[in-house]
Amino acid sequence: MKKNDIWVVPIDFSPTDLEVIEYTRFLATFQKPEKVYFVNVVKEFKASFSQEFQGFQEQVIIDQKLKLENKVDMHFKTADVPYECRIMTGIPFQEIIGLVLNRAASLVILGKKRISSGSGIVSDRLSRNLPCSVLLVTEDFEPKLSNVLVTTDFSEHADLAMEEVQELLTEKEGVNLFAIHGYDVPSEFPNSGKTQEEYVEIIKANAEEEMLKWCQKFDHKISPILTHQGELSLAKQVVDQVDKLNIDLIVMGSKGQTVASLARLGSNTMKVLQANSQVPMLVVKKPGENMNFIESLREG
């Protein structure tokens, strides 16, 4: 979330909207994006409908625009950041993707529904496929930023995630930064004359060295957390750390696993996203990656 960026915030008039707008205001007060677009998508009536129905849709758009402006003005205006409320017609997924591409948005802020009305299907599909970073705000979360947890596998995408956090922390003091890496041990051990315990210690020592090197690449002080995945998935370990360290934000870099699914979240990222219902989560994506696939989604 760098300065002079464009943010897009979909609003669907569910109870989650208030948390999303409040969290957007919280971030915008110190991040100061260039502009924030709050958008609601209204289902478009078919052209074959009578003129009476077309006039009805026009009135719906006017009413929705007024409703959206009132809600956003009430909860966002104090951020002192340029913003615009837009009502669009069509299919929500396609219209939001289109706005993101047309405005070269760097961040989309979505609500992660848990108990409120609304299925969250559009938010889930957007979080998987958007060509920019995505912040998912959980329900009943009071905006704060004291402890941030970044997952790392030492890849380029993990680097991007940490760089994004560094940019965030340049404008926010007093934040504790943690990085977690889960190392795995193969089920089969090489015939090296070493015991299983000795082999595990070698892998652990290598992971510790890699973690230290990775943390030293960045300017901010990072508290490393090294875990042996074993029977616990990375998602479960991350959620456990959220409770243990009072984490306010989880940050993960996203990468596709195959050429055919480049735009989709990596499996670990998706698992953490599904397991976490407690705190907001920022999924950082490499700018410009997956554009051909995104264009095909937009057109299809």
C-alpha positions, 0 to 999 in steps of 0.5 A: 500500500504505497503512496499515490495509489488507487484503492477500490472498495466494493460495497454491497450494503451488508453489515460488513460494509461498516467494518470495511469503510472504517478500516479503509478510513483507518489506513487512509489517514496515514497511507494517503492514497491518491484516490479511493473508489467506493463502488456498488454494482446493480444488476442490469435489466435486460434490454428487452424489458419495457421502457417502464422497467428501464425507468425503474432501473434509472431510479434504482441507480439514483437511490443507490448512489444517494445511499452509498454517498450517505454511508461513505460520507458518514464513516470516511470523510474524516480520512481527508483523502479524495474519494468517489462513490460509483454505482455500476450496472452489470455483473459485480465480478466483471465490473469490479475487475474492469474498474481495477484495470481501468484505474490501475488500482493497486489495492482492493479492500473487501469484507470477509463475511462470517456471520452477517447476511450475504454469501461472500461469493463475489468477495471470494472470487475477487480475492482469488482472481484480482490482478492487484493486492487484496485486503480482506477485513474480518467482521467485528474487528476494531481497526488497529495496527500493533502486531503484523505477521508476514508468512515467508517461504523466502521467495520473490513473492514473500519479498514483495509482501515484506516490502509492502509491509515496510512501506506501510510501517514507514507511516505507522510507528510502534508496530511489531513485525513478525515473520513466520516460516514453516519448514518441512521434513521429507518422510524419507531420509537419505542413506547418509549414516545419520539418524532421523533426529540428526537429519531433522536438526540439519534441516532446522539449522538450514531453515534458521540460516535462511530465515536470518538471511531473509530478515536481514534483507529488510530495514525493519526489525523482524522477529522470526518464528520458525516452525516444523509443519509436521502434522499441523498445516501452515494455516493452523500455525498462522492462526495459532500465532494470531492468538499467541501474539495478538496479531492485527494483520496477516500478510502473505505473498500470492503466487500461482502454482501453474501457468493455467492458474497464474491469477489464482491464489497459491494453495497455502495462501488460500488455506490461510485465508479460509482458516482465518476469521479473526483479523484482516489479511493482506494478500500481496500480488506482483504488479502486472502478473497474470494480466492475460488470464485476468483479461480473459476472466473479464471478457468471459 
